[in-house]
Amino acid sequence: MNKQTLLFLSSIYLILISLFSVGVASAASPRQQSSYELMSAENKVMQDDPSLNPAMFWVGDGETLWQQKMGPQNKACSSCHGDPKNSMRGVATQFPKVIKGKLQTLEGQINQCRVGNQSSPPLAYESKDLLALTALIAFQSKGMPISVSETPANTAFLKKGRESFNERMGQLNLSCAQCHEDRAGLKLGGSPIPQGHPNAYPIYRLEWQTLGSLQRRLRNCMSGVRAQQFEYGSPEMAQLELFLMWRARGMPLESPGVRP
């Protein structure tokens, strides 16, 4: 076999490898799909109609809390931020984000504002008031695309979040990726497995009969695989949340959502 033939065959081989790699990448990177698309028509209507969406009660409570003056300085959220319809538009699409060197979730930033600007104690995770303020702020970005991107400031946090997403854990030795990437679209216990995007939080789950945060859902998953749960507000939880929001970048926020 002469040199020209070898070069020709090598070129064909490289082209085939390239095409195969593209095909594998495409198969491994399906179209982003919100779990909204997997719901029944009745549940979709419940989310879409503000008069039927039970999460809107928390948004209403958040509006009241927004105007409530607190602490020795007698300051409300509105004292600094004015009307949330203007000042909070697009804010929820950017979190988690690095602020003064610390990776901060939206809930964490709300508490930081309370402590630093209102001289008030932080709100407990999953408390009615923290969920209400989070729902109010997230609601102002409804329909806007998630805009979390990788930056020099968050690269290390994003890497750790990705590692958590792909790490096998618990007695069942499963990772987030094995369910929400490898088996997304299949069924578990008769229910479709979603891709696991966080674009509708906080959400009202019919299973919970109340509003809940993304961190509550993540802890539920960890419990489901018999793993040690990350603590609410922990760095590990913020890192995983960052990766999930980055993974869902470009998807429109549905907050506050409804799920079965």
Phi and psi in degrees as a GROMACS rama.xvg file:
@    title "Ramachandran Plot"
@    xaxis  label "Phi"
@    yaxis  label "Psi"
@TYPE xy
-78.1094  173.461  ASN-2
-64.549  -40.7265  LYS-3
-63.3397  -40.1263  GLN-4
-64.3931  -42.002  THR-5
-61.8828  -42.2955  LEU-6
-63.6931  -39.9152  LEU-7
-64.5555  -46.9283  PHE-8
-64.713  -37.4829  LEU-9
-62.8789  -39.802  SER-10
-64.5583  -45.1464  SER-11
-60.0946  -40.9938  ILE-12
-62.2414  -44.2138  TYR-13
-64.8484  -38.2314  LEU-14
-64.6434  -44.6445  ILE-15
-63.2338  -42.1328  LEU-16
-61.5858  -41.1691  ILE-17
-63.2769  -45.1715  SER-18
-65.0928  -39.2319  LEU-19
-63.82  -41.1737  PHE-20
-63.5553  -40.9956  SER-21
-62.5494  -41.6194  VAL-22
-63.9676  -41.7439  GLY-23
-64.7435  -42.4615  VAL-24
-62.5913  -39.5028  ALA-25
-66.247  -40.7481  SER-26
-67.1317  -33.2058  ALA-27
-83.3648  -10.9963  ALA-28
-123.357  72.8887  SER-29
-69.6618  167.523  PRO-30
-56.8115  136.89  ARG-31
-61.1875  132.853  GLN-32
-133.993  120.967  GLN-33
-72.3019  145.984  SER-34
-67.3594  -10.5492  SER-35
-55.9767  -36.9365  TYR-36
-68.5539  -16.9047  GLU-37
-94.2377  -3.81519  LEU-38
-83.796  163.835  MET-39
-70.7278  161.157  SER-40
-59.6942  -36.9534  ALA-41
-64.2124  -42.2339  GLU-42
-70.0823  -33.8476  ASN-43
-63.3791  -42.5046  LYS-44
-62.5394  -39.4484  VAL-45
-60.8786  -40.281  MET-46
-71.6102  -41.7424  GLN-47
-74.2942  -30.2623  ASP-48
-94.8701  111.125  ASP-49
-56.6307  -27.1701  PRO-50
-77.1801  -13.7018  SER-51
-109.844  -17.9262  LEU-52
-76.6238  110.949  ASN-53
-64.315  -20.9814  PRO-54
-66.3275  -19.753  ALA-55
-67.4531  -19.1504  MET-56
-63.3552  -37.618  PHE-57
-70.0306  -37.6184  TRP-58
-60.4985  -42.0104  VAL-59
-62.4708  -42.7472  GLY-60
-63.0973  -36.2184  ASP-61
-63.6463  -37.0676  GLY-62
-62.5662  -38.7117  GLU-63
-66.4526  -46.1415  THR-64
-63.3658  -32.4297  LEU-65
-60.1613  -32.3597  TRP-66
-94.2057  -5.16534  GLN-67
-79.3863  121.073  GLN-68
-79.8421  138.954  LYS-69
-140.716  162.806  MET-70
72.5128  174.318  GLY-71
-63.6532  -22.0904  PRO-72
-87.8724  -4.71751  GLN-73
53.648  49.9511  ASN-74
-112.736  143.098  LYS-75
-108.211  167.487  ALA-76
-56.0527  -39.951  CYS-77
-67.1197  -20.2422  SER-78
-61.5957  -36.8257  SER-79
-97.3094  -39.8251  CYS-80
-103.382  -7.88754  HIS-81
64.6289  -141.656  GLY-82
-75.9027  120.182  ASP-83
-62.0577  -25.4723  PRO-84
-60.318  -27.2602  LYS-85
-100.431  -52.1651  ASN-86
-72.5058  -27.8331  SER-87
-99.5159  0.889714  MET-88
-65.3624  122.088  ARG-89
88.443  -11.0538  GLY-90
-63.1501  -46.9844  VAL-91
-64.9383  -20.7441  ALA-92
-72.4017  -13.6231  THR-93
-101.61  -8.55232  GLN-94
-99.185  150.019  PHE-95
-68.9959  149.305  PRO-96
-142.82  158.47  LYS-97
-86.6631  122.22  VAL-98
-125.971  117.958  ILE-99
53.782  41.9724  LYS-100
83.6836  -4.40001  GLY-101
-112.045  135.262  LYS-102
-74.9523  120.912  LEU-103
-121.522  128.659  GLN-104
-82.4275  171.113  THR-105
-62.5026  -44.0248  LEU-106
-61.6308  -40.5801  GLU-107
-63.1828  -38.2975  GLY-108
-70.1711  -36.1704  GLN-109
-59.6983  -45.3898  ILE-110
-67.5636  -35.4393  ASN-111
-62.5258  -40.3529  GLN-112
-64.1989  -41.9273  CYS-113
-61.4389  -46.4576  ARG-114
-71.1857  -47.2475  VAL-115
-79.8564  -34.398  GLY-116
-107.181  -22.9399  ASN-117
-113.1  -2.37791  GLN-118
51.0184  41.9768  SER-119
-118.467  155.268  SER-120
-68.9483  151.983  PRO-121
-66.6541  153.056  PRO-122
-85.3155  143.682  LEU-123
-69.8083  142.893  ALA-124
-61.9466  138.955  TYR-125
71.3309  6.83962  GLU-126
-71.8268  155.199  SER-127
-58.1227  -41.7449  LYS-128
-69.4469  -41.5109  ASP-129
-67.6137  -40.74  LEU-130
-63.5471  -38.1645  LEU-131
-65.4822  -45.4143  ALA-132
-67.2042  -39.4254  LEU-133
-63.7917  -42.9803  THR-134
-64.4432  -40.8897  ALA-135
-60.7618  -47.3634  LEU-136
-67.017  -44.4647  ILE-137
-63.5529  -36.2344  ALA-138
-60.9129  -28.6719  PHE-139
-69.9874  -16.3454  GLN-140
-106.916  11.3761  SER-141
-56.3704  128.525  LYS-142
90.5627  -11.8085  GLY-143
-86.3407  147.646  MET-144
-74.1529  142.814  PRO-145
-63.0541  130.185  ILE-146
-117.673  19.9014  SER-147
-69.5482  127.952  VAL-148
-132.376  165.342  SER-149
-79.6724  132.813  GLU-150
-133.379  164.23  THR-151
-57.2627  -31.2189  PRO-152
-73.9625  -31.1  ALA-153
-109.677  2.91735  ASN-154
-56.6208  -45.632  THR-155
-65.9902  -39.4803  ALA-156
-66.9554  -40.2947  PHE-157
-64.3548  -39.5587  LEU-158
-61.9372  -42.9095  LYS-159
-67.0064  -37.5141  LYS-160
-64.6791  -39.7961  GLY-161
-64.1535  -40.5697  ARG-162
-62.7345  -40.7862  GLU-163
-64.0801  -38.837  SER-164
-63.8147  -33.7841  PHE-165
-99.5177  -2.96186  ASN-166
-83.7637  130.162  GLU-167
-69.1598  140.107  ARG-168
-145.63  162.226  MET-169
74.9262  178.165  GLY-170
-65.9649  -26.2154  GLN-171
-83.854  -8.50392  LEU-172
55.172  49.212  ASN-173
-119.442  151.434  LEU-174
-110.645  164.683  SER-175
-58.0251  -41.9258  CYS-176
-63.731  -34.741  ALA-177
-63.0028  -33.0202  GLN-178
-85.8106  -53.1213  CYS-179
-91.2384  -2.2467  HIS-180
-121.555  -59.3596  GLU-181
-64.5334  -35.508  ASP-182
-117.239  11.5783  ARG-183
-59.7478  132.402  ALA-184
98.5391  -20.3001  GLY-185
-80.9658  -175.623  LEU-186
-120.028  145.655  LYS-187
-131.192  116.528  LEU-188
61.2535  31.2204  GLY-189
86.1907  -6.15843  GLY-190
-108.502  141.643  SER-191
-66.8507  142.523  PRO-192
-86.065  120.108  ILE-193
-80.5833  171.241  PRO-194
-76.5719  -10.7926  GLN-195
79.7986  35.3981  GLY-196
-85.2753  144.29  HIS-197
-97.0248  32.1567  PRO-198
-83.5124  5.90044  ASN-199
-125.807  11.1163  ALA-200
-89.3313  148.757  TYR-201
-68.1459  150.978  PRO-202
-125.116  153.852  ILE-203
-96.5133  112.308  TYR-204
-97.3249  129.259  ARG-205
-61.7318  -31.3832  LEU-206
-62.455  -38.3247  GLU-207
-84.8447  -27.1987  TRP-208
60.9546  32.1751  GLN-209
-165.997  173.95  THR-210
-83.8392  145.639  LEU-211
-146.424  158.993  GLY-212
-90.2803  169.072  SER-213
-61.0621  -37.9195  LEU-214
-65.0515  -34.4324  GLN-215
-63.647  -42.0895  ARG-216
-65.6627  -39.9954  ARG-217
-64.4329  -39.7426  LEU-218
-65.4546  -35.8515  ARG-219
-60.3068  -43.532  ASN-220
-63.6436  -43.4232  CYS-221
-62.481  -40.3905  MET-222
-63.4912  -36.4802  SER-223
-64.2642  -30.6011  GLY-224
-97.5276  11.7547  VAL-225
61.5835  45.0852  ARG-226
-110.283  160.469  ALA-227
-67.5695  124.753  GLN-228
-78.608  142.315  GLN-229
-67.2452  145.181  PHE-230
-74.1806  147.326  GLU-231
-55.7731  134.286  TYR-232
75.7865  5.87945  GLY-233
-76.9661  157.97  SER-234
-57.527  -38.0748  PRO-235
-62.7639  -39.3894  GLU-236
-67.6786  -41.8124  MET-237
-63.6096  -39.4094  ALA-238
-65.7956  -42.9458  GLN-239
-65.9291  -41.0032  LEU-240
-62.5389  -39.3858  GLU-241
-60.6487  -47.4352  LEU-242
-61.6008  -42.0415  PHE-243
-64.17  -40.5393  LEU-244
-69.0853  -37.8726  MET-245
-64.3749  -40.8934  TRP-246
-63.2195  -30.074  ARG-247
-96.6685  12.0525  ALA-248
-56.0656  138.181  ARG-249
94.0325  -20.9969  GLY-250
-75.6137  143.791  MET-251
-74.5416  140.839  PRO-252
-70.9443  140.25  LEU-253
-112.708  5.12869  GLU-254
-59.1692  140.844  SER-255
-83.62  131.8  PRO-256
-90.6116  175.411  GLY-257
-126.8  136.597  VAL-258
-139.985  156.35  ARG-259
